[in-house]
Amino acid sequence: MMRLRLLKPALLFSLLGCFFMSTTLSGQLNTVFQGKFDAILKDALQKSPGQHGNHFIEAAERAANELSPALNNLIAGNISSFPLSSTSAGVTFDFSTGQPVSVSESLGPIFAETAKTLGKGKINFGFNYTLLNPSKIRGLNTKDILFSFSHVDVSEGQGQYLGFSPNESDVLDMNLGLNLDASIFAFYLTAGITNNLDLGVAIPLINLTMEGDILAVMNSFTWATLGEANHRFGGDATNPDLDYTDSYSANAAGLGDLALRLKYRFVQGSNANMAFLIDARVPTGDESNFLGTGKTSVRFSAILSQNFGDFTPHLNAGYDLRTADDDSDEFEFALGFDQKVANGLTFAFDILGEIDLNDDEAIALFPGITTIEDRIFNQDGTQAGSILRRINDSNIPNDIRDHIINAAAGLRYAPSDKVQLLGNILIPLNEGGLRPNFATTFGISISL
């Protein structure tokens, strides 16, 4: 009867997984940004007279080659690499006397690892649910992302800067108004192969929604200085429509990148324990919908933990090997502790870090400054003077690295020696990458 009762949650989790993997996709997410850039920079400007409607096609091509892939890679990389929980959650056993004795100290960390293993024949399984709203990109609110697109050089380089023709001084600003919502169900199972060797698997199911309201504004130099707007979204030359709004909404749900784990404890003592962990991420997630990176990575970690009664500090230090040529390898660490608060209740705290090791492979998000020489003319057509204007192509910072430093704090509660519940909050400590203000995780694990 006990085994039957334990199988019921597993059956529920499996049905939930089937639901996630069968969810219909509303288009591929990696085509959303480029579709909107083309719709505005190519199509919407066709209401401009003559060839003026084609003067931002070069900007659209730059967006296709540089901007859209960078945005896509940043979103996919940050969503699919969210940390999974510890491989050995649950009650552990001490075999130092030759017989398995249930360990009644601290229940262990949540995202970090201790060197302890489950023990031969022991199984731990369960799931975690994480809710995150990635609302900042390198410290900038995603709803405030702004790109500035410059006019093509129609004067064939006659001036040192754009602006030799007054039309070249027109600049189109585009605010993405981006909002992202993501939730991750992570199913995991860890089995004790020997007293010192654990094998595990984690299966993340990701639900991601991407939506926003785009505002495009044509900053018409010709309309402001000459009274006629040659680049416009509608109207006429003297009463132009210089604003354009559009909306987008797309959702994807399904299997993320599978994690395969091996942990081996090679030092065991009454207090100190040492182990190493191999964590391989297999590209099973749909890269085109930001559910996976499309690339294999393998993390090698050394683990040190030590018991001081009910207090267990731990240190994880690892190297994340990225197999793709355009990905930076990472140094990863977790430094923290777990403390038994009362019987069956543990507080866990960690500082988690991911440090990019290759400066040349950082994601550049439309970097650059465009210089325009705005020429002022007299009524008789002679030039009265000029003003140099420097425009940032993007307001997203490109001078910081996407290092990830987080603080994680949570509780583990064990109502019995078979079941554990957990709750955790993760808070960013720096501004690198695409980040939420905070992320919450809840979960349950069952030990057999």
C-alpha positions as CSV (number, residue, x, y, z in Angstrom):
1,M,0.0,0.0,0.0
2,M,2.8,2.4,0.8
3,R,4.4,1.8,-2.6
4,L,1.0,2.4,-4.3
5,R,0.6,5.7,-2.4
6,L,4.1,6.8,-3.5
7,L,3.4,6.0,-7.1
8,K,0.3,8.3,-7.2
9,P,2.4,11.6,-7.2
10,A,4.6,10.2,-9.8
11,L,1.6,9.4,-12.0
12,L,0.3,12.9,-11.5
13,F,3.7,14.4,-12.5
14,S,3.8,12.3,-15.6
15,L,0.4,13.4,-16.7
16,L,1.4,17.0,-16.1
17,G,4.5,16.5,-18.3
18,C,2.4,15.0,-21.1
19,F,0.2,18.1,-20.9
20,F,3.2,20.4,-21.2
21,M,4.7,18.5,-24.1
22,S,1.5,18.5,-26.0
23,T,0.8,22.2,-25.8
24,T,0.4,23.8,-29.2
25,L,3.0,26.3,-30.1
26,S,1.7,29.7,-31.4
27,G,4.5,30.2,-33.9
28,Q,8.3,30.0,-33.5
29,L,9.5,32.5,-31.0
30,N,12.8,33.1,-32.7
31,T,11.1,34.7,-35.7
32,V,9.0,37.2,-33.7
33,F,11.6,40.1,-33.5
34,Q,12.8,39.8,-37.1
35,G,9.2,39.7,-38.3
36,K,8.4,43.0,-36.5
37,F,11.6,44.7,-37.6
38,D,10.8,43.8,-41.2
39,A,7.2,44.9,-40.8
40,I,8.2,48.3,-39.7
41,L,11.6,49.0,-41.4
42,K,10.5,47.6,-44.8
43,D,6.7,47.4,-45.1
44,A,5.2,50.2,-43.0
45,L,7.5,52.8,-44.5
46,Q,6.3,52.0,-48.1
47,K,3.8,54.8,-47.6
48,S,6.7,57.2,-48.0
49,P,7.0,58.7,-51.5
50,G,9.2,57.2,-54.3
51,Q,12.3,55.4,-53.2
52,H,12.2,56.9,-49.6
53,G,10.2,53.8,-48.5
54,N,13.3,51.6,-49.2
55,H,15.8,53.7,-47.3
56,F,15.6,51.7,-44.1
57,I,15.9,48.3,-45.7
58,E,19.6,48.2,-45.0
59,A,18.8,48.8,-41.3
60,A,16.4,45.8,-41.5
61,E,19.1,43.6,-42.9
62,R,21.5,44.6,-40.1
63,A,18.7,43.7,-37.6
64,A,18.4,40.3,-39.3
65,N,22.1,39.6,-39.2
66,E,23.0,41.0,-35.8
67,L,20.2,42.1,-33.6
68,S,17.6,39.4,-33.8
69,P,20.1,36.5,-33.3
70,A,21.6,38.3,-30.3
71,L,18.3,38.8,-28.7
72,N,17.3,35.2,-29.4
73,N,20.5,33.8,-28.0
74,L,20.3,35.8,-24.8
75,I,16.7,34.8,-24.1
76,A,17.2,31.1,-24.9
77,G,20.5,30.9,-22.9
78,N,19.1,32.5,-19.8
79,I,15.8,30.7,-19.7
80,S,17.2,27.2,-20.4
81,S,20.2,27.5,-18.1
82,F,18.2,28.3,-14.9
83,P,19.7,26.3,-12.1
84,L,18.1,22.9,-11.2
85,S,17.9,21.7,-7.7
86,S,20.3,19.5,-5.8
87,T,20.8,16.0,-7.1
88,S,20.5,14.4,-3.6
89,A,17.5,16.1,-2.0
90,G,16.0,13.9,0.7
91,V,17.1,11.9,3.7
92,T,20.6,10.5,3.4
93,F,22.2,7.5,5.1
94,D,25.5,7.0,6.9
95,F,27.3,3.7,6.1
96,S,30.4,4.2,8.2
97,T,29.3,1.5,10.7
98,G,28.5,-1.0,7.9
99,Q,24.8,-0.6,8.4
100,P,22.6,2.2,6.9
101,V,21.7,4.7,9.6
102,S,19.3,7.6,8.7
103,V,21.1,11.0,9.0
104,S,19.0,13.3,11.1
105,E,21.1,16.5,10.8
106,S,20.4,19.3,8.3
107,L,18.3,18.3,5.3
108,G,20.7,19.8,2.8
109,P,20.9,22.7,0.3
110,I,18.4,23.5,-2.5
111,F,20.5,24.6,-5.5
112,A,24.0,23.7,-4.4
113,E,25.4,20.3,-3.7
114,T,26.9,18.5,-0.7
115,A,29.3,15.6,-1.1
116,K,27.0,13.1,0.6
117,T,25.4,10.5,-1.6
118,L,22.1,8.6,-1.2
119,G,23.5,5.2,-0.6
120,K,23.2,1.9,-2.5
121,G,19.7,1.0,-3.6
122,K,18.2,4.4,-2.4
123,I,16.0,6.4,-4.8
124,N,15.0,10.0,-4.6
125,F,12.5,11.6,-7.0
126,G,10.2,14.6,-7.2
127,F,9.7,17.9,-9.0
128,N,10.2,21.6,-8.5
129,Y,8.2,24.5,-9.9
130,T,9.9,27.8,-10.6
131,L,8.2,31.0,-11.6
132,L,10.3,33.8,-13.1
133,N,9.6,37.0,-14.9
134,P,12.8,38.0,-16.7
135,S,12.3,41.8,-16.5
136,K,15.8,43.2,-16.9
137,I,18.4,42.9,-19.5
138,R,21.8,44.0,-18.2
139,G,20.1,46.2,-15.7
140,L,17.7,47.8,-18.2
141,N,13.9,47.1,-17.9
142,T,12.9,45.0,-20.9
143,K,9.9,47.3,-21.5
144,D,12.3,50.2,-22.0
145,I,14.5,48.5,-24.7
146,L,15.2,51.0,-27.5
147,F,16.9,50.6,-30.9
148,S,17.8,53.5,-33.2
149,F,17.9,52.7,-37.0
150,S,19.8,55.0,-39.3
151,H,19.1,56.0,-42.9
152,V,21.0,54.4,-45.7
153,D,23.9,56.5,-47.2
154,V,22.2,57.7,-50.4
155,S,24.9,60.3,-51.0
156,E,27.4,57.6,-51.7
157,G,29.9,58.7,-49.1
158,Q,30.2,62.3,-50.3
159,G,30.2,63.5,-46.7
160,Q,32.3,62.2,-43.8
161,Y,29.1,61.3,-41.9
162,L,25.5,60.7,-42.7
163,G,23.6,63.9,-43.4
164,F,25.1,65.1,-46.6
165,S,21.6,64.8,-47.9
166,P,19.0,66.1,-45.3
167,N,17.1,62.8,-45.7
168,E,20.1,61.0,-44.1
169,S,19.4,62.8,-40.9
170,D,16.2,61.0,-40.3
171,V,16.4,58.3,-37.6
172,L,13.8,55.7,-36.6
173,D,13.6,54.9,-32.9
174,M,11.9,51.6,-31.9
175,N,10.8,50.7,-28.4
176,L,10.2,46.9,-28.1
177,G,8.0,47.1,-24.9
178,L,9.1,43.5,-24.2
179,N,7.5,41.4,-21.5
180,L,8.6,37.8,-20.7
181,D,6.9,35.2,-18.4
182,A,8.4,31.8,-17.8
183,S,7.6,28.8,-15.6
184,I,9.7,25.7,-15.3
185,F,8.6,22.3,-14.0
186,A,11.7,20.2,-13.3
187,F,11.2,16.5,-12.7
188,Y,14.2,14.7,-11.3
189,L,15.2,11.2,-10.2
190,T,18.5,10.2,-8.4
191,A,19.5,6.6,-7.7
192,G,22.2,5.3,-5.4
193,I,24.2,2.9,-7.6
194,T,26.8,2.2,-4.8
195,N,27.2,3.8,-1.4
196,N,29.4,6.4,-3.0
197,L,28.0,6.8,-6.5
198,D,24.7,8.5,-7.5
199,L,23.2,8.7,-11.0
200,G,20.5,11.2,-11.7
201,V,18.4,12.7,-14.4
202,A,16.4,16.0,-14.5
203,I,13.7,16.8,-17.1
204,P,12.7,20.4,-17.3
205,L,9.4,21.4,-18.8
206,I,9.3,25.1,-19.8
207,N,6.4,27.4,-20.5
208,L,7.4,30.7,-22.0
209,T,5.3,33.7,-23.1
210,M,6.8,36.7,-25.0
211,E,4.7,39.7,-25.7
212,G,4.9,43.4,-26.1
213,D,3.6,46.7,-27.7
214,I,6.1,48.2,-30.1
215,L,6.3,51.9,-30.6
216,A,8.2,53.2,-33.7
217,V,8.9,56.9,-34.1
218,M,10.4,58.5,-37.1
219,N,12.5,61.5,-36.1
220,S,12.0,63.4,-39.3
221,F,14.8,66.0,-39.7
222,T,13.3,67.0,-43.1
223,W,9.9,67.8,-41.6
224,A,11.4,69.7,-38.7
225,T,13.7,71.9,-40.9
226,L,12.1,71.8,-44.4
227,G,8.5,71.3,-43.5
228,E,8.1,68.1,-45.5
229,A,8.5,64.5,-44.2
230,N,9.9,62.2,-46.8
231,H,9.9,59.2,-44.5
232,R,6.5,58.5,-42.9
233,F,4.0,55.8,-42.0
234,G,1.0,57.6,-43.5
235,G,-0.5,61.0,-44.1
236,D,1.2,63.4,-46.5
237,A,4.4,65.4,-46.6
238,T,3.1,68.3,-44.5
239,N,0.8,66.3,-42.2
240,P,2.7,63.1,-41.7
241,D,2.1,60.1,-39.5
242,L,5.4,59.7,-37.8
243,D,4.4,57.2,-35.1
244,Y,3.6,53.5,-35.7
245,T,2.4,51.0,-33.1
246,D,2.2,47.2,-33.3
247,S,1.8,44.3,-30.9
248,Y,3.1,40.8,-30.6
249,S,2.4,37.8,-28.5
250,A,3.8,34.3,-28.7
251,N,3.9,31.3,-26.4
252,A,5.8,28.0,-26.4
253,A,5.7,25.1,-24.0
254,G,7.6,21.8,-23.9
255,L,10.6,19.8,-23.0
256,G,13.8,21.8,-22.1
257,D,17.4,20.6,-22.2
258,L,17.7,17.2,-20.4
259,A,20.3,17.0,-17.5
260,L,22.2,13.8,-16.8
261,R,24.2,13.7,-13.6
262,L,26.8,11.6,-11.9
263,K,28.2,12.2,-8.4
264,Y,31.0,10.2,-6.8
265,R,32.1,10.7,-3.2
266,F,35.8,9.9,-2.9
267,V,36.4,11.2,0.7
268,Q,34.0,10.2,3.5
269,G,34.5,11.1,7.2
270,S,32.5,11.8,10.2
271,N,32.6,15.5,9.3
272,A,34.4,16.2,6.0
273,N,33.2,14.8,2.7
274,M,34.5,15.4,-0.8
275,A,33.0,14.5,-4.2
276,F,33.0,15.4,-7.8
277,L,29.9,15.9,-10.1
278,I,29.5,15.6,-13.8
279,D,26.4,17.4,-15.1
280,A,25.7,17.1,-18.9
281,R,23.0,19.1,-20.6
282,V,21.6,17.4,-23.7
283,P,20.0,19.7,-26.3
284,T,16.5,18.2,-26.2
285,G,14.7,21.5,-26.0
286,D,13.4,23.3,-29.1
287,E,16.0,26.0,-29.8
288,S,13.6,27.9,-32.1
289,N,11.2,28.4,-29.3
290,F,13.8,29.3,-26.6
291,L,13.2,26.0,-24.8
292,G,16.8,24.9,-25.2
293,T,20.2,26.2,-26.3
294,G,20.6,23.7,-29.2
295,K,24.1,22.9,-27.8
296,T,25.6,20.4,-25.5
297,S,27.4,21.5,-22.4
298,V,29.2,19.5,-19.6
299,R,29.9,20.8,-16.1
300,F,32.7,19.3,-14.0
301,S,32.5,20.3,-10.3
302,A,34.4,19.6,-7.2
303,I,32.3,19.5,-4.0
304,L,33.5,20.0,-0.4
305,S,31.1,19.9,2.6
306,Q,31.6,19.4,6.3
307,N,29.2,18.9,9.2
308,F,29.5,20.9,12.4
309,G,26.6,19.4,14.3
310,D,23.5,20.8,12.7
311,F,25.5,23.3,10.6
312,T,26.8,22.2,7.2
313,P,28.9,24.6,5.0
314,H,29.6,23.6,1.5
315,L,31.6,24.8,-1.5
316,N,31.0,23.8,-5.2
317,A,33.5,24.9,-7.9
318,G,33.1,23.8,-11.5
319,Y,34.0,24.3,-15.1
320,D,31.2,24.4,-17.6
321,L,32.5,23.3,-21.0
322,R,30.4,24.6,-23.9
323,T,30.8,22.6,-27.1
324,A,29.7,25.4,-29.5
325,D,32.3,27.6,-30.9
326,D,30.3,30.8,-30.2
327,D,29.7,30.1,-26.6
328,S,31.9,31.1,-23.7
329,D,33.0,28.5,-21.2
330,E,32.1,29.3,-17.6
331,F,33.5,29.0,-14.2
332,E,30.6,28.2,-11.8
333,F,30.5,28.2,-8.0
334,A,28.2,27.8,-5.1
335,L,29.2,28.9,-1.6
336,G,26.8,28.5,1.3
337,F,25.4,26.5,4.1
338,D,22.4,24.6,5.4
339,Q,21.3,24.8,9.0
340,K,19.0,22.6,10.9
341,V,16.4,24.9,12.5
342,A,14.3,22.2,14.2
343,N,13.6,18.5,13.7
344,G,12.5,18.2,10.0
345,L,13.2,21.9,9.2
346,T,16.3,23.3,7.5
347,F,17.3,26.8,6.3
348,A,19.6,26.9,3.3
349,F,21.5,29.8,1.9
350,D,23.9,30.1,-1.1
351,I,25.7,32.5,-3.3
352,L,25.6,31.1,-6.9
353,G,27.9,32.3,-9.6
354,E,28.4,31.8,-13.4
355,I,31.5,33.7,-14.7
356,D,32.1,33.9,-18.5
357,L,35.7,33.0,-19.3
358,N,36.0,34.3,-22.9
359,D,35.6,38.0,-23.5
360,D,35.5,37.5,-27.3
361,E,32.3,35.4,-27.2
362,A,30.2,37.9,-25.2
363,I,26.8,38.6,-26.8
364,A,26.8,42.0,-28.5
365,L,23.4,43.6,-28.6
366,F,23.4,46.1,-31.5
367,P,26.5,48.0,-30.3
368,G,27.7,51.1,-32.0
369,I,27.3,54.8,-32.3
370,T,26.1,56.5,-35.5
371,T,27.4,60.0,-36.2
372,I,25.1,62.3,-38.3
373,E,26.1,65.8,-39.5
374,D,22.9,67.7,-39.5
375,R,23.2,70.4,-42.2
376,I,21.4,73.7,-41.7
377,F,20.5,75.7,-44.9
378,N,19.5,79.3,-45.6
379,Q,16.3,80.0,-47.5
380,D,18.4,80.6,-50.7
381,G,19.8,77.0,-50.3
382,T,23.2,77.9,-49.1
383,Q,24.5,76.0,-46.0
384,A,24.4,78.0,-42.9
385,G,26.2,75.5,-40.7
386,S,26.1,72.0,-39.3
387,I,25.8,70.1,-36.0
388,L,27.3,66.7,-35.3
389,R,24.9,64.3,-33.6
390,R,26.0,61.0,-32.1
391,I,23.3,58.3,-31.7
392,N,23.6,55.1,-29.7
393,D,22.2,52.3,-31.8
394,S,20.9,50.7,-28.7
395,N,20.3,51.7,-25.1
396,I,21.2,48.2,-23.8
397,P,24.6,48.4,-22.1
398,N,27.3,46.6,-24.1
399,D,30.2,47.4,-21.8
400,I,29.4,44.9,-19.1
401,R,29.8,41.1,-19.1
402,D,27.0,38.7,-18.6
403,H,28.3,37.2,-15.4
404,I,25.5,35.8,-13.2
405,I,25.7,36.2,-9.4
406,N,22.6,35.2,-7.4
407,A,21.7,34.8,-3.7
408,A,19.4,31.9,-2.9
409,A,17.6,31.4,0.4
410,G,15.0,28.8,1.3
411,L,13.6,26.2,3.6
412,R,13.4,22.4,3.5
413,Y,10.6,20.7,5.5
414,A,10.4,17.0,6.1
415,P,7.0,15.9,7.4
416,S,8.3,12.3,7.4
417,D,11.6,10.5,6.6
418,K,10.2,9.8,3.1
419,V,8.9,13.2,2.0
420,Q,10.4,16.7,1.8
421,L,8.9,20.0,0.8
422,L,10.9,23.0,-0.2
423,G,10.5,26.7,-0.9
424,N,13.2,29.1,-2.2
425,I,13.7,32.6,-3.4
426,L,16.5,33.6,-5.7
427,I,17.6,37.2,-6.0
428,P,20.1,38.6,-8.5
429,L,23.2,40.4,-7.0
430,N,24.4,41.9,-10.3
431,E,23.1,43.1,-13.6
432,G,24.5,40.7,-16.1
433,G,22.4,38.9,-18.6
434,L,18.6,38.6,-18.7
435,R,17.3,38.4,-15.2
436,P,14.2,38.5,-13.1
437,N,13.8,40.8,-10.0
438,F,13.5,37.5,-8.2
439,A,12.5,33.9,-8.8
440,T,10.6,31.6,-6.5
441,T,10.8,27.8,-6.4
442,F,8.6,25.3,-4.7
443,G,9.0,21.5,-4.8
444,I,8.4,18.1,-3.3
445,S,10.7,15.1,-3.1
446,I,10.1,11.5,-2.1
447,S,12.7,9.0,-0.9
448,L,12.5,5.2,-1.3
